[in-house]
Structures are given as C-alpha cells and as structure tokens.
Amino acid sequence: MTYKPKVKQIAENYGITVYYIDYDRLSNSADFLKEFNLTGATPMTLFYENGKEKSVLNRIEGDLSENYIIEKFKKMGFIEE
C-alpha cells in the first residue's frame, strides 16, 4: 500500500483529521515550497497545531511503514496511547 492510503486508513481508524496538498498542481508551487520549507523526500507529513507547525524535525519524510506512521502520530500527540 502506498503512503496516502496508509495515512487515510490510520486517520479513519484513530479519528484524526488529515489534509493533503498536491503541490505539483499548484500554480505557484515554488513559492509554496519556499514558504513551508519543503525540502526533502516526498511524500511529506507536517504536524500542525493551532495553525503552526510543531517542529520541522518531527516531519515524516518518505513512504514509511504503517507502524512508523502510527508511532509518530502518537509521539506528536495526535493518537492517544
């Protein structure tokens, strides 16, 4: 299973709201990438709370395992243990 379906399933299972942005489809994708400091592997998951990214160090970069994604969501406080 690829990344997006994994995240979608995790979000459904744990009642998490997840938003997706396909920046390749944006007319100003270069500005978008710069504004959000999006350098690194794709797909990329950023953790926001109250309109601010918790930390760039906590991003998920790349198509990682379902277990890794769940553990990261727990660590970031989006899934209660």
Rosetta blueprint (number, residue, H / E / L):
1 M L
2 T L
3 Y H
4 K H
5 P H
6 K H
7 V H
8 K H
9 Q H
10 I H
11 A H
12 E H
13 N H
14 Y H
15 G L
16 I L
17 T L
18 V L
19 Y L
20 Y L
21 I L
22 D L
23 Y H
24 D H
25 R H
26 L L
27 S L
28 N L
29 S H
30 A H
31 D H
32 F H
33 L H
34 K H
35 E H
36 F L
37 N L
38 L L
39 T L
40 G L
41 A L
42 T L
43 P L
44 M E
45 T E
46 L L
47 F L
48 Y E
49 E E
50 N L
51 G L
52 K E
53 E E
54 K L
55 S L
56 V H
57 L H
58 N H
59 R L
60 I E
61 E E
62 G L
63 D L
64 L L
65 S L
66 E H
67 N H
68 Y H
69 I H
70 I H
71 E H
72 K H
73 F H
74 K H
75 K H
76 M L
77 G L
78 F L
79 I L
80 E L
81 E L
